[in-house]
Amino acid sequence: MSGEPTINKNKRLAIRIALCVIGIVICGVAVGFFRFAAFGVDPFTTSVCGFDLLIPISYGTVYVIENAVLLLFALIFDRHYIGLGTIINLFLVGYIADYIQMALSGILPSNIAVRIICLVLGVLLLSFSAALYMPADMGVSTYDAVALIIAETWHIGKFKTDRVITDLVCVALGTVLYILSGNPLREITTIVGIGTIITAFFMGPLISFFSTNITKKYLLKD
Protein backbone atom coordinates (compact mmCIF):
# COMPACT_ATOMS: atom_id res chain seq x y z
CA MET A 1 0.00 0.00 0.00
CA SER A 2 2.95 2.33 0.64
CA GLY A 3 3.69 2.50 -3.08
CA GLU A 4 0.19 3.57 -4.10
CA PRO A 5 0.68 7.35 -3.58
CA THR A 6 3.89 7.15 -5.65
CA ILE A 7 2.07 5.30 -8.45
CA ASN A 8 -0.69 7.92 -8.44
CA LYS A 9 1.90 10.72 -8.45
CA ASN A 10 3.77 9.16 -11.38
CA LYS A 11 0.54 8.60 -13.27
CA ARG A 12 -0.46 12.22 -12.78
CA LEU A 13 2.97 13.39 -13.95
CA ALA A 14 2.67 11.21 -17.07
CA ILE A 15 -0.75 12.72 -17.79
CA ARG A 16 0.61 16.25 -17.36
CA ILE A 17 3.49 15.54 -19.74
CA ALA A 18 1.11 14.03 -22.30
CA LEU A 19 -1.24 17.01 -22.06
CA CYS A 20 1.70 19.37 -22.43
CA VAL A 21 3.02 17.66 -25.58
CA ILE A 22 -0.42 17.18 -27.18
CA GLY A 23 -1.40 20.76 -26.38
CA ILE A 24 1.76 22.17 -27.97
CA VAL A 25 1.33 20.01 -31.09
CA ILE A 26 -2.27 21.24 -31.44
CA CYS A 27 -0.97 24.80 -30.98
CA GLY A 28 1.29 24.34 -34.00
CA VAL A 29 -1.62 22.97 -36.02
CA ALA A 30 -3.75 25.96 -35.00
CA VAL A 31 -1.10 28.46 -36.10
CA GLY A 32 -0.95 26.64 -39.44
CA PHE A 33 -4.71 27.11 -39.85
CA PHE A 34 -4.38 30.80 -38.94
CA ARG A 35 -1.65 31.36 -41.51
CA PHE A 36 -3.58 29.54 -44.24
CA ALA A 37 -6.74 31.54 -43.46
CA ALA A 38 -4.71 34.77 -43.90
CA PHE A 39 -7.13 36.90 -41.87
CA GLY A 40 -4.55 37.91 -39.29
CA VAL A 41 -2.79 35.90 -36.59
CA ASP A 42 -2.29 36.21 -32.84
CA PRO A 43 0.01 39.06 -31.69
CA PHE A 44 3.16 37.00 -31.10
CA THR A 45 2.80 35.18 -34.42
CA THR A 46 2.44 38.61 -36.07
CA SER A 47 6.00 39.48 -35.08
CA VAL A 48 7.28 36.07 -36.23
CA CYS A 49 5.52 36.48 -39.58
CA GLY A 50 7.05 39.93 -39.94
CA PHE A 51 10.58 38.58 -39.48
CA ASP A 52 9.73 35.66 -41.78
CA LEU A 53 8.82 38.08 -44.59
CA LEU A 54 11.99 40.09 -44.09
CA ILE A 55 14.51 37.28 -43.55
CA PRO A 56 14.96 34.57 -46.23
CA ILE A 57 14.60 31.57 -43.88
CA SER A 58 11.63 29.39 -43.00
CA TYR A 59 8.91 30.46 -40.58
CA GLY A 60 9.77 27.53 -38.30
CA THR A 61 13.39 28.64 -38.01
CA VAL A 62 12.40 32.27 -37.38
CA TYR A 63 10.05 31.02 -34.63
CA VAL A 64 12.89 29.11 -32.96
CA ILE A 65 15.27 32.10 -33.14
CA GLU A 66 12.76 34.61 -31.74
CA ASN A 67 11.77 32.22 -28.95
CA ALA A 68 15.43 31.52 -28.16
CA VAL A 69 15.99 35.25 -27.61
CA LEU A 70 12.98 35.38 -25.26
CA LEU A 71 14.19 32.19 -23.54
CA LEU A 72 17.52 33.89 -22.82
CA PHE A 73 15.59 36.83 -21.33
CA ALA A 74 13.63 34.46 -19.06
CA LEU A 75 16.74 32.52 -18.02
CA ILE A 76 18.45 35.74 -16.99
CA PHE A 77 15.61 37.34 -15.07
CA ASP A 78 13.43 34.49 -13.71
CA ARG A 79 14.03 30.96 -14.89
CA HIS A 80 11.35 29.32 -12.74
CA TYR A 81 8.80 29.93 -15.51
CA ILE A 82 10.82 27.70 -17.81
CA GLY A 83 10.01 23.99 -18.04
CA LEU A 84 9.60 21.05 -20.39
CA GLY A 85 6.68 22.74 -22.12
CA THR A 86 8.79 25.83 -22.84
CA ILE A 87 11.46 23.81 -24.65
CA ILE A 88 8.99 21.67 -26.60
CA ASN A 89 7.08 24.80 -27.63
CA LEU A 90 10.31 26.45 -28.81
CA PHE A 91 11.32 23.62 -31.15
CA LEU A 92 7.97 22.20 -32.34
CA VAL A 93 5.33 24.87 -32.88
CA GLY A 94 6.97 26.80 -35.72
CA TYR A 95 7.83 23.76 -37.83
CA ILE A 96 4.43 22.14 -37.27
CA ALA A 97 2.76 25.41 -38.34
CA ASP A 98 4.92 25.45 -41.48
CA TYR A 99 3.94 21.88 -42.37
CA ILE A 100 0.22 22.39 -41.70
CA GLN A 101 0.08 25.57 -43.78
CA MET A 102 1.80 23.85 -46.71
CA ALA A 103 -0.45 20.80 -46.37
CA LEU A 104 -3.62 22.92 -46.32
CA SER A 105 -2.41 24.95 -49.31
CA GLY A 106 -1.96 21.70 -51.22
CA ILE A 107 -5.38 20.21 -50.52
CA LEU A 108 -7.80 23.11 -49.95
CA PRO A 109 -8.99 25.93 -52.22
CA SER A 110 -8.19 29.40 -50.85
CA ASN A 111 -11.69 30.83 -51.34
CA ILE A 112 -13.30 33.04 -48.70
CA ALA A 113 -15.58 30.33 -47.27
CA VAL A 114 -12.75 27.85 -46.71
CA ARG A 115 -10.55 30.56 -45.19
CA ILE A 116 -13.30 31.58 -42.74
CA ILE A 117 -13.75 27.94 -41.67
CA CYS A 118 -9.98 27.63 -41.17
CA LEU A 119 -9.96 30.82 -39.11
CA VAL A 120 -12.71 29.49 -36.82
CA LEU A 121 -10.90 26.14 -36.49
CA GLY A 122 -7.68 28.01 -35.75
CA VAL A 123 -9.28 29.97 -32.91
CA LEU A 124 -10.88 26.86 -31.40
CA LEU A 125 -7.73 24.74 -31.71
CA LEU A 126 -5.46 27.46 -30.31
CA SER A 127 -7.77 27.95 -27.31
CA PHE A 128 -8.08 24.19 -26.73
CA SER A 129 -4.31 23.73 -26.96
CA ALA A 130 -3.75 26.37 -24.28
CA ALA A 131 -6.40 24.69 -22.11
CA LEU A 132 -4.34 21.48 -22.30
CA TYR A 133 -0.78 22.66 -21.73
CA MET A 134 -1.40 25.54 -19.30
CA PRO A 135 -3.14 23.46 -16.55
CA ALA A 136 -0.45 20.79 -17.07
CA ASP A 137 1.92 23.31 -15.42
CA MET A 138 5.04 22.15 -17.26
CA GLY A 139 6.39 25.61 -18.02
CA VAL A 140 4.95 28.51 -19.98
CA SER A 141 5.91 29.69 -23.46
CA THR A 142 8.81 32.13 -23.64
CA TYR A 143 6.37 34.84 -24.77
CA ASP A 144 4.07 34.26 -21.77
CA ALA A 145 7.14 34.40 -19.52
CA VAL A 146 7.96 37.97 -20.60
CA ALA A 147 4.71 39.49 -19.26
CA LEU A 148 4.86 37.27 -16.17
CA ILE A 149 8.39 38.45 -15.34
CA ILE A 150 7.45 42.11 -15.82
CA ALA A 151 4.41 41.74 -13.56
CA GLU A 152 5.45 39.15 -10.97
CA THR A 153 9.25 39.48 -10.79
CA TRP A 154 9.78 43.16 -11.54
CA HIS A 155 6.41 44.17 -10.00
CA ILE A 156 5.66 46.59 -12.83
CA GLY A 157 1.90 46.77 -13.42
CA LYS A 158 -0.46 43.79 -13.52
CA PHE A 159 -0.13 40.76 -15.78
CA LYS A 160 -3.22 41.63 -17.86
CA THR A 161 -1.92 45.13 -18.52
CA ASP A 162 1.61 43.95 -19.26
CA ARG A 163 0.27 41.27 -21.61
CA VAL A 164 -1.73 43.87 -23.55
CA ILE A 165 1.43 45.98 -23.85
CA THR A 166 3.56 43.06 -25.07
CA ASP A 167 0.79 42.15 -27.54
CA LEU A 168 0.73 45.71 -28.89
CA VAL A 169 4.53 45.71 -29.19
CA CYS A 170 4.40 42.46 -31.20
CA VAL A 171 1.66 43.77 -33.50
CA ALA A 172 3.55 47.04 -34.03
CA LEU A 173 6.80 45.16 -34.68
CA GLY A 174 5.11 42.79 -37.12
CA THR A 175 3.52 45.73 -38.94
CA VAL A 176 6.82 47.61 -39.28
CA LEU A 177 8.62 44.48 -40.49
CA TYR A 178 5.85 43.82 -43.00
CA ILE A 179 6.23 47.34 -44.43
CA LEU A 180 10.03 47.00 -44.53
CA SER A 181 9.69 43.71 -46.43
CA GLY A 182 8.15 45.64 -49.34
CA ASN A 183 4.88 43.71 -49.44
CA PRO A 184 1.76 45.68 -50.50
CA LEU A 185 -0.04 47.39 -47.61
CA ARG A 186 -3.42 46.19 -48.87
CA GLU A 187 -2.37 42.64 -47.96
CA ILE A 188 -1.20 43.42 -44.41
CA THR A 189 -4.44 41.89 -43.10
CA THR A 190 -2.86 38.49 -43.75
CA ILE A 191 -0.89 38.97 -40.50
CA VAL A 192 -2.76 41.80 -38.73
CA GLY A 193 -6.51 41.50 -39.20
CA ILE A 194 -9.75 40.12 -37.83
CA GLY A 195 -7.94 37.00 -36.59
CA THR A 196 -5.72 39.17 -34.40
CA ILE A 197 -8.76 40.91 -32.90
CA ILE A 198 -10.59 37.62 -32.31
CA THR A 199 -7.65 36.10 -30.45
CA ALA A 200 -7.43 39.20 -28.27
CA PHE A 201 -11.10 39.12 -27.20
CA PHE A 202 -12.25 35.49 -27.45
CA MET A 203 -9.30 33.28 -26.57
CA GLY A 204 -9.43 34.04 -22.83
CA PRO A 205 -13.05 32.92 -22.37
CA LEU A 206 -12.56 29.91 -24.68
CA ILE A 207 -9.43 28.77 -22.82
CA SER A 208 -11.32 29.06 -19.54
CA PHE A 209 -14.27 27.06 -20.94
CA PHE A 210 -12.11 24.21 -22.31
CA SER A 211 -9.90 24.14 -19.22
CA THR A 212 -12.82 23.98 -16.78
CA ASN A 213 -15.09 21.63 -18.74
CA ILE A 214 -12.56 19.27 -20.30
CA THR A 215 -9.00 19.42 -18.93
CA LYS A 216 -9.69 19.85 -15.22
CA LYS A 217 -13.00 17.97 -15.21
CA TYR A 218 -11.90 14.84 -17.07
CA LEU A 219 -8.13 14.83 -17.73
CA LEU A 220 -6.62 16.26 -14.55
CA LYS A 221 -9.36 15.40 -12.09
CA ASP A 222 -8.24 14.49 -8.59
Buried (B, 14 or more C-beta within 10 A) or exposed (E): EEEEEEEEEEEEEEBBBEBBBBBBBBBBBBBBBBBBBBBBBBBBBBBBBBBBBBEEEEBBBBBBBBBEEBBEBBBEBBEEBBBBBBBBBBBBBBBBBBBBBEEBEEEEEEEEEBBEEBBBBBBBBBBBBBBBBBBBEBBBBBBBBBBBBBBBBEEEBEEEEBBBBBBEBBBBBBBEBBBEBEBEEEEBBBBBBEBBEBBBEEBEEBBEEBBEEBBBEEBBEE
